[in-house]
Amino acid sequence: MKLNLNNTFSEELPSDPIQENSRRQVRNACFSYVTPKKTSKPEMLHVSEEMSQELEFSKEDVQSKNFLHIMTGNKIIDDTKPYAMHYGGHQFGNWAGQLGDGRAINLTEVVYNSKRWAIQLKGAGETPYSRNADGLAVLRSSIREYLCSEAMFHLGVPTTRALSLAITGDHVLRDILYNGNAAYEKGAIVCRVAPSFIRFGNFEILAAHGDHKNLKLLTDYTIKYFYPEINASGKDAYVQFLSEVSKRNLKMVIDWQRVGFVHGVMNTDNMSILGLTIDYGPYGWLEDYDLGWTPNTTDRQFKRYKYGTQPEIVLWNLYQLANALYPLIEEIDPIENVLNEYQEAYKQEYIDMMYTKIGIFTGQEKDHLLINELEELLQLIETDMTIFFRTLASYKKGDHNQGIEIVHRAFYNPKDLKDDIVSRWNAWFVKYNDQLQNEVLSDEQRKEKMNMINPKYVLRNYMAQLAIDDADKGDYSLIDELYQMLKKPYNEQPEYDKWFVKRPDWARNKVGCSMLSCSS
């Protein structure tokens, strides 16, 4: 197993001079060296074939004991020094100070086919940033992260990736609902991969400490390796950097809204500087279309990170990043211009995205009212988001009376379709049908395009929980079944039709299916 190592982050940025692995406040550094904790009886449960090929691992490599031991913390790759990143962040709107990689350890960087990949273990033990925690992860959260990061990639959503999922043979004590009922669970490690795991919080902590020298070093480093298209210099480069970060994060959140993904904990330390979905904690997928839904038990009262506010939260987080970069820019106007551009771009891109979801692709004037009315209707009674938009593709223009019949299976309780609701739906389908008359695509062509935008299969919360329940009993087959299905989420795949269904009643209020905690 030979990798093309190129450890730029740890070689070009300042390290914490203290070598011991003790909880502490770190200053004047971007990371701390740390060694993964050895595991007692590791077992590899699944490896992403696509991701292993991206890193030039052969089939023999991923089946080897060497690979197993590296990806479970028992062996360090030759000529590397693992480390944990130093960052801070705003959590639920409040500055939390130093956070850092409390249960993530970066192994190395690899370059292959002109792509740079950072390889990181999540759940591999304590770091200086673990605070009062043990730095470990449990199987349930690891399954969710492993499956979801790869599912998001195949949905076309910018995301970190997952290489492998393993159990450690050790048990980890967790209080899943923070209610005093802690229990031991199977320990696990996910190897996750991204071009970089740098977050908004990496910049925030340096600015908070007044460490402008290293703030500049980190920003210059990030531009050099991940924003090479920026050809300006000085303050202009940093303004352009903020602008490009803003655009990438806008693309990410528009995709979240398109597929019904809710991150659940959009703190600034969970925001990738590359505009990637990162840190799959208490995430969830919309079952019924509800702009006010959040999967996070911690956010249940205020719903700061609910589905409908995600684009605004990205903007709020961009403001925090802009504040951190201000010492390098020293001018308010260009920063405000970037943030205003995000607001204007979001309004238009969201409407454009929603129009493509309903199959209107031409350059005709987009009527915001049509989308606003649709969103109201989808929330009148429980309506499954994924099934609604997928079945809407079968609508044939010309007969608006067919509308409710076509999407009927998306309603959780069809008996709730009272006369007034039916009348409102019919009125909407009349307007929708009128808009479709301006489309040049045939019904079949429109359906084909809509089906490449509206997935048939997403990692519904109950599906992940079923895989977790089986894994707890030692049966890992459902992990692979879901993994294989989610590689082609837009394809019909009739062999998986049993998964193209509404959330079952038993999952409505079940822990892990309706609400989740940050416990891992």
URZI-V279170 format. One record per residue. N is the residue number from 0. RES is the residue in one letter. SS is DSSP state (helix for helix, strand for strand, loop for the rest). PSI is psi in whole degrees, -180 to 180 (* if undefined). Layout:
n;res;ss;psi
N;RES;SS;PSI
N;RES;SS;PSI
//
This chain:
n;res;ss;psi
0;M;loop;102
1;K;loop;123
2;L;loop;148
3;N;loop;89
4;L;strand;141
5;N;loop;82
6;N;loop;78
7;T;helix;-43
8;F;helix;-49
9;S;helix;-18
10;E;helix;-24
11;E;helix;-9
12;L;loop;157
13;P;loop;139
14;S;strand;159
15;D;loop;124
16;P;loop;-21
17;I;loop;126
18;Q;loop;-22
19;E;loop;150
20;N;loop;75
21;S;loop;148
22;R;loop;130
23;R;loop;164
24;Q;loop;125
25;V;loop;141
26;R;loop;151
27;N;loop;39
28;A;loop;154
29;C;loop;-11
30;F;strand;168
31;S;strand;137
32;Y;strand;142
33;V;loop;152
34;T;loop;133
35;P;loop;152
36;K;loop;136
37;K;loop;144
38;T;loop;152
39;S;loop;-41
40;K;loop;70
41;P;loop;149
42;E;strand;129
43;M;strand;125
44;L;strand;-36
45;H;strand;146
46;V;strand;133
47;S;loop;115
48;E;helix;-43
49;E;helix;-44
50;M;helix;-35
51;S;helix;-36
52;Q;helix;-36
53;E;helix;-27
54;L;loop;3
55;E;loop;31
56;F;loop;130
57;S;loop;170
58;K;helix;-38
59;E;helix;-38
60;D;helix;-52
61;V;helix;-16
62;Q;loop;-1
63;S;loop;158
64;K;helix;-33
65;N;helix;-48
66;F;helix;-47
67;L;helix;-46
68;H;helix;-34
69;I;helix;-44
70;M;loop;1
71;T;loop;15
72;G;loop;2
73;N;loop;-11
74;K;loop;144
75;I;loop;137
76;I;loop;136
77;D;loop;142
78;D;loop;28
79;T;loop;159
80;K;loop;102
81;P;loop;154
82;Y;strand;162
83;A;strand;139
84;M;strand;149
85;H;loop;119
86;Y;loop;166
87;G;strand;-156
88;G;strand;160
89;H;strand;123
90;Q;strand;120
91;F;loop;39
92;G;loop;-3
93;N;strand;141
94;W;strand;124
95;A;strand;-2
96;G;strand;-148
97;Q;strand;133
98;L;loop;-81
99;G;loop;175
100;D;loop;92
101;G;loop;-23
102;R;loop;25
103;A;strand;135
104;I;strand;122
105;N;strand;125
106;L;strand;-49
107;T;strand;175
108;E;strand;142
109;V;strand;139
110;V;strand;126
111;Y;strand;136
112;N;loop;42
113;S;loop;18
114;K;strand;141
115;R;strand;133
116;W;strand;130
117;A;strand;134
118;I;strand;128
119;Q;strand;139
120;L;strand;130
121;K;strand;119
122;G;loop;22
123;A;strand;17
124;G;loop;178
125;E;loop;152
126;T;loop;172
127;P;loop;-14
128;Y;loop;11
129;S;loop;-12
130;R;loop;-120
131;N;loop;11
132;A;loop;175
133;D;loop;-3
134;G;loop;9
135;L;strand;170
136;A;strand;158
137;V;strand;167
138;L;helix;-42
139;R;helix;-48
140;S;helix;-31
141;S;helix;-39
142;I;helix;-44
143;R;helix;-43
144;E;helix;-44
145;Y;helix;-51
146;L;helix;-41
147;C;helix;-39
148;S;helix;-39
149;E;helix;-37
150;A;helix;-43
151;M;helix;-40
152;F;helix;-46
153;H;helix;-17
154;L;helix;-10
155;G;loop;20
156;V;loop;130
157;P;loop;129
158;T;strand;157
159;T;loop;163
160;R;strand;173
161;A;strand;135
162;L;strand;-45
163;S;strand;158
164;L;strand;126
165;A;strand;152
166;I;strand;154
167;T;strand;-17
168;G;strand;-3
169;D;strand;160
170;H;strand;146
171;V;strand;133
172;L;strand;123
173;R;strand;145
174;D;loop;93
175;I;loop;-34
176;L;loop;10
177;Y;loop;40
178;N;loop;17
179;G;loop;6
180;N;loop;65
181;A;loop;148
182;A;strand;157
183;Y;strand;140
184;E;strand;163
185;K;strand;131
186;G;strand;150
187;A;strand;162
188;I;strand;131
189;V;strand;132
190;C;strand;114
191;R;strand;156
192;V;strand;141
193;A;strand;160
194;P;loop;-36
195;S;loop;152
196;F;loop;20
197;I;loop;137
198;R;strand;169
199;F;helix;-39
200;G;helix;-24
201;N;helix;-36
202;F;helix;-38
203;E;helix;-43
204;I;helix;-37
205;L;helix;-41
206;A;helix;-39
207;A;helix;-33
208;H;loop;-1
209;G;loop;19
210;D;loop;72
211;H;helix;-25
212;K;helix;-51
213;N;helix;-26
214;L;helix;-44
215;K;helix;-43
216;L;helix;-45
217;L;helix;-42
218;T;helix;-44
219;D;helix;-41
220;Y;helix;-46
221;T;helix;-41
222;I;helix;-44
223;K;helix;-46
224;Y;helix;-24
225;F;helix;-8
226;Y;loop;56
227;P;loop;-15
228;E;loop;-15
229;I;loop;115
230;N;loop;9
231;A;loop;177
232;S;loop;165
233;G;helix;-144
234;K;helix;-35
235;D;helix;-36
236;A;helix;-38
237;Y;helix;-34
238;V;helix;-45
239;Q;helix;-37
240;F;helix;-49
241;L;helix;-40
242;S;helix;-43
243;E;helix;-38
244;V;helix;-41
245;S;helix;-45
246;K;helix;-41
247;R;helix;-39
248;N;helix;-29
249;L;helix;-45
250;K;helix;-43
251;M;helix;-49
252;V;helix;-30
253;I;helix;-39
254;D;helix;-37
255;W;helix;-47
256;Q;helix;-35
257;R;helix;-41
258;V;helix;-3
259;G;loop;30
260;F;strand;136
261;V;strand;118
262;H;loop;-44
263;G;loop;-26
264;V;loop;70
265;M;loop;51
266;N;loop;159
267;T;helix;-22
268;D;helix;-9
269;N;helix;21
270;M;loop;118
271;S;strand;138
272;I;loop;-13
273;L;loop;4
274;G;loop;36
275;L;loop;147
276;T;strand;126
277;I;loop;149
278;D;loop;80
279;Y;loop;84
280;G;loop;-115
281;P;loop;57
282;Y;loop;173
283;G;strand;167
284;W;strand;137
285;L;loop;127
286;E;loop;-81
287;D;strand;146
288;Y;loop;107
289;D;loop;107
290;L;loop;-20
291;G;loop;10
292;W;loop;136
293;T;loop;143
294;P;loop;-4
295;N;strand;118
296;T;helix;-35
297;T;helix;-24
298;D;helix;11
299;R;loop;-38
300;Q;loop;-50
301;F;loop;-19
302;K;loop;45
303;R;loop;-37
304;Y;loop;32
305;K;loop;163
306;Y;helix;-48
307;G;helix;-18
308;T;helix;1
309;Q;helix;-45
310;P;helix;-37
311;E;helix;-35
312;I;helix;-37
313;V;helix;-44
314;L;helix;-44
315;W;helix;-42
316;N;helix;-35
317;L;helix;-34
318;Y;helix;-40
319;Q;helix;-40
320;L;helix;-42
321;A;helix;-40
322;N;helix;-39
323;A;helix;-35
324;L;helix;-11
325;Y;helix;-40
326;P;helix;-22
327;L;helix;-22
328;I;helix;-45
329;E;loop;22
330;E;loop;136
331;I;helix;-43
332;D;helix;-49
333;P;helix;-32
334;I;helix;-46
335;E;helix;-35
336;N;helix;-42
337;V;helix;-45
338;L;helix;-36
339;N;helix;-36
340;E;helix;-38
341;Y;helix;-47
342;Q;helix;-45
343;E;helix;-42
344;A;helix;-40
345;Y;helix;-46
346;K;helix;-46
347;Q;helix;-43
348;E;helix;-32
349;Y;helix;-47
350;I;helix;-43
351;D;helix;-43
352;M;helix;-45
353;M;helix;-35
354;Y;helix;-38
355;T;helix;-33
356;K;helix;-30
357;I;loop;9
358;G;loop;24
359;I;loop;109
360;F;loop;-14
361;T;loop;173
362;G;loop;15
363;Q;loop;159
364;E;loop;128
365;K;loop;123
366;D;loop;108
367;H;helix;-30
368;L;helix;-36
369;L;helix;-41
370;I;helix;-43
371;N;helix;-44
372;E;helix;-40
373;L;helix;-45
374;E;helix;-35
375;E;helix;-44
376;L;helix;-40
377;L;helix;-19
378;Q;loop;0
379;L;loop;-45
380;I;loop;164
381;E;loop;119
382;T;strand;123
383;D;strand;121
384;M;helix;-52
385;T;helix;-46
386;I;helix;-39
387;F;helix;-55
388;F;helix;-32
389;R;helix;-43
390;T;helix;-26
391;L;helix;-26
392;A;loop;-20
393;S;loop;-2
394;Y;loop;135
395;K;loop;122
396;K;loop;144
397;G;loop;-30
398;D;loop;92
399;H;helix;-17
400;N;helix;-17
401;Q;helix;-12
402;G;helix;-58
403;I;helix;-37
404;E;helix;-40
405;I;helix;-39
406;V;helix;9
407;H;helix;-38
408;R;helix;-10
409;A;helix;-15
410;F;strand;129
411;Y;loop;-36
412;N;loop;83
413;P;helix;-25
414;K;helix;-19
415;D;helix;-4
416;L;loop;75
417;K;loop;168
418;D;helix;-41
419;D;helix;-36
420;I;helix;-42
421;V;helix;-41
422;S;helix;-41
423;R;helix;-41
424;W;helix;-45
425;N;helix;-39
426;A;helix;-38
427;W;helix;-43
428;F;helix;-29
429;V;helix;-47
430;K;helix;-42
431;Y;helix;-45
432;N;helix;-38
433;D;helix;-41
434;Q;helix;-38
435;L;helix;-22
436;Q;loop;-23
437;N;loop;-3
438;E;loop;140
439;V;loop;-16
440;L;loop;147
441;S;loop;168
442;D;helix;-42
443;E;helix;-40
444;Q;helix;-41
445;R;helix;-43
446;K;helix;-43
447;E;helix;-43
448;K;helix;-40
449;M;helix;-36
450;N;loop;-10
451;M;loop;0
452;I;loop;-37
453;N;loop;107
454;P;loop;151
455;K;loop;-34
456;Y;loop;127
457;V;loop;167
458;L;loop;77
459;R;loop;150
460;N;helix;-40
461;Y;helix;-29
462;M;helix;-46
463;A;helix;-39
464;Q;helix;-36
465;L;helix;-41
466;A;helix;-38
467;I;helix;-45
468;D;helix;-43
469;D;helix;-42
470;A;helix;-35
471;D;helix;-25
472;K;loop;3
473;G;loop;8
474;D;loop;112
475;Y;loop;11
476;S;helix;-34
477;L;helix;-27
478;I;helix;-47
479;D;helix;-38
480;E;helix;-47
481;L;helix;-41
482;Y;helix;-46
483;Q;helix;-44
484;M;helix;-43
485;L;helix;-6
486;K;loop;-20
487;K;loop;64
488;P;loop;-20
489;Y;loop;-9
490;N;loop;155
491;E;loop;-43
492;Q;loop;67
493;P;helix;-23
494;E;helix;-15
495;Y;helix;18
496;D;helix;-24
497;K;helix;-18
498;W;helix;-9
499;F;loop;67
500;V;loop;163
501;K;loop;161
502;R;loop;129
503;P;loop;154
504;D;helix;-36
505;W;helix;-21
506;A;helix;-5
507;R;loop;-47
508;N;loop;15
509;K;loop;137
510;V;strand;132
511;G;loop;-15
512;C;loop;-35
513;S;loop;-42
514;M;strand;147
515;L;strand;158
516;S;loop;174
517;C;loop;-1
518;S;loop;124
519;S;loop;*
//
